[in-house]
Amino acid sequence: MTHPSRPIRLLAAAAVLAFAAPPSLAQISLEVSELSHWYNGPCRVVSLADGRVYVGNGTALDIADVSEGGPPRALGKVALTAAVQDISVRGGLALVALGESGLRVVDVSAPDAPQVIGAFVEDGCDVRGVAAAEGRCFLADFALGLRVVDLAAPDAPVLVAELDPQDDLSSLVLDGTLLYVADYSGDLRVIDVSSPAHPQQIGYFGTWGGAYGLDVDGAHVYLADGVLGLRVIDVSDPFHPGEVGYLDTDGWAYGVSVSDARAYLADGTHGLRVIDVDDPTDPVELAVLDTDGHAWSVAAAGDRAYVADSWPGLRIIDLSVPSQPEEVGGYLMRGDAAAVARRDSVAFVADADHGLRVLDLRDPDSIFETASVDLGAPGLDVVLSGDHVFVALRDAGLAVIDASQPHMPVP
């Protein structure tokens, strides 16, 4: 949640203080430097690999273990230089698209201690999508087109080929030696990358929508086509792709994940849609689950879907009954910090959206949220006394929380 008026109020307060201060104080020059930063922000990207979920968390990459099917267990986090646009994981490397900050290569072989080991940045770049392959990756660059980057030395990525389709690329997915590339004009391009140094467009299909995300399953590509909803493209003949099915939706389709003959569509403010695509020519909507935020991206496997839901964070959805998807948890949930109190290496944040949040401050370069308590009303202020946290709630009085074990606060 944003508050545009806050900077104005802060500026006005600063001006009042400056004029009211004694001349000697007003003339003091202070040098202020940032010691730490909580990099958490809107979750717009999620990727699954090897029983782990990789989440674009504002300007950070978060990794959690979901192999046991229960709540995500936080593993590691690495701060980056810009908001995460896309993530592709392969061979112990997470490749992270950072828009105008290019690409970052993150070593995730030790998931509890991820490290940035390489970067690829071009003048004028705007990397929106990334697809990993053996020893290389492919970038969908909004400004520069398709880029092929050699990762033989992950700490020194090198551009080896490019292809500019003269459109604003949004996302891409690799299937064997074929690369399927979507753009914001609603187009799908089929690129032959059997010779990575010489990519060639061999097929094209256009819509009038705006393709934000895509997934491939067998002989079909599924497009999250913005206002047009879900489009199903037959690519059995990659030279002549053609639409064979579609499902219009009430929202704005941003991301899609296909698993076990079902398409899971991240439909913006309308949440998650579960669509039966057993017959790709006749997609049938089974259910809609309205999430709290703005569904940007979804990754599904087995009976779980993970939805990157912007400020509310990552939503975890049980799909064991496809016609009745159920939210069973959240991770990296965001809020609106109203006040903070600190005890040793722990910070307690009064959250105007969700109540109380607990942050671990032991490593200033990697601040973690360790717990949260939904108090049923906006938290406005917070104070500490011994092992207790007192939170002032809007229209709901005072909440008293036992924080003798900060990672397990008890209201």
Beta strands, then each sheet from edge to edge (+ up, - down):
strand 1: 43-49
strand 2: 52-57
strand 3: 60-65
strand 4: 73-79
strand 5: 86-90
strand 6: 93-97
strand 7: 103-107
strand 8: 115-120
strand 9: 127-133
strand 10: 136-141
strand 11: 145-150
strand 12: 158-163
strand 13: 169-175
strand 14: 178-183
strand 15: 187-192
strand 16: 200-206
strand 17: 213-217
strand 18: 220-224
strand 19: 230-234
strand 20: 242-247
strand 21: 255-259
strand 22: 262-266
strand 23: 272-276
strand 24: 284-289
strand 25: 297-301
strand 26: 304-308
strand 27: 314-318
strand 28: 326-331
strand 29: 337-343
strand 30: 346-351
strand 31: 355-360
strand 32: 368-374
strand 33: 379-385
strand 34: 388-393
strand 35: 397-402
sheet 1: 1+ 2- 3+ 4-
sheet 2: 5+ 6- 7+ 8-
sheet 3: 9+ 10- 11+ 12-
sheet 4: 13+ 14- 15+ 16-
sheet 5: 17+ 18- 19+ 20-
sheet 6: 21+ 22- 23+ 24-
sheet 7: 25+ 26- 27+ 28-
sheet 8: 29+ 30- 31+ 32-
sheet 9: 33+ 34- 35+
end
